[in-house]
Amino acid sequence: QVQLVESGGGLVQPGGSLRLSCAASGSIFSIYTMGWYLRAPGKQRELVAAISSGGMTNYADSVKGRFTISRDNAKNTVYLQMNSLKAEDTAVYYCKAEIRPPGGYIDDYWGQGTQVTVSS
């Protein structure tokens, strides 16, 4: 059983910052790409940022220069540092990890989601 637990969401004023965390635990052999996605009402989840096991990163154009994704492989944890937040960033943010369990195949695992609200 693999579990991803997210934390760090909340209410922040425009221009403020938040740091999201997502820790994977359970039966894990290897973790490959980890990333953060958001879901706006009535739409599918969209990629915000992703990071490979070797540290290569991808960002949505809307967050480049404001958000930074990082990971601590020893802790099986991925972070999203969110700076200069805008009202448009308001969404539920979901953590995703590509994980190979012992003796198994790579599959996608998702966190429970954490609410980020940017409002004055």
N, C-alpha and C positions, 0 to 999 in steps of 0.2 A: 504494500500500500504506500503510495506516494502522496504527500500533502504539501501544498504551498500555502503559507500563511502570510498575509499582507498586513502592513501597519503603516501609520504615518499620515493618513489623510486627515482632512478637517476643513475648517473655515479660515480663510485668509483674505486680507484686503488686497486690492489690485496693487501690483508692484512688490508684494511680499513673496515669501519663499516657503516651501515645504520640502521634506525629504521622505520619500516613500521607501519602504523596505519590503522584501519578499524572501522568505527563507524556505527552502525545500528540505524535506525530511522523509524518512521511510526507506524502502528498499531501492537503493540507487547504486548503479554501477558507474555511470558517467552522466554528466550534464553537459549538453552542448549549448546551443543558443538559448539565452534568456532575454526576455523583453517585456515591455509595457505597452498595453493597448488601452484605448478609451472607447466608450460607447455613448454616443449622443442619442437622445430620445428618437425612436423610430428608425434607427440606422444600425448597421452592423458594426462590429468592433474594427477600429482602425489602428494601425501601427503608430506608436509614438516614438519608441526607441528600442533598439535591440543591440545585444552584445554577444559576441562569440566567446567560446571558452578561451581563445587566445587573446581576447581584448579588442577585436575589430568591432566597430560601432556603425550603426545606421540610425538616422533621425528623420522624422517627418520635417518637411520644410517649415512648418509653422512653429516648431520648437527649437530649431537650430540657433545656437548662440544663447539660449536661455536655459535649456535643460541639459543635464549631463547624466549619462548612465554609467554605472560602474558595477563591479562584482568582486566578491571575496570568495574564491573557490574553496578555501579551507572551511568556510562557514556555509557553503552552498547558498549564498545570499546575493541577491541583486538589489541595487539601489537606483533611485531616480531622484536626483537633486533638481528641484524645480524653482527657478529664480525668475524674477520679473513677471510674475503671474498676471494673467489677464482674465477678464470675465469669460472670454471665449474658451478658456482652459477648463471651465467647470464641466465635470463629467465623472462617471465612475471609471476608475482605472483598474485594469486587470493585469496581473502578472502571468506570464506564460513561460514555461521551460520545456525544452526538448530533452527528454530523459531516457536513458537506457537502463532498465532494471537488470539485476543479475540474471544472466542466461536468457534475456529477452531482447525485444526489438525497441528501437527508438519510438517514442510516442510523445504527443503534446499533453502537458498537464497545466491546469489553470488554477489560479488563486480565486478567492471568494469575491474579490473586488473591494475597492476602498473609495469612498466618496471624497472628491475634491471640489470645494465650493469657493469661488473667488468673487467676493462681493464686498461693497462698502456699506 
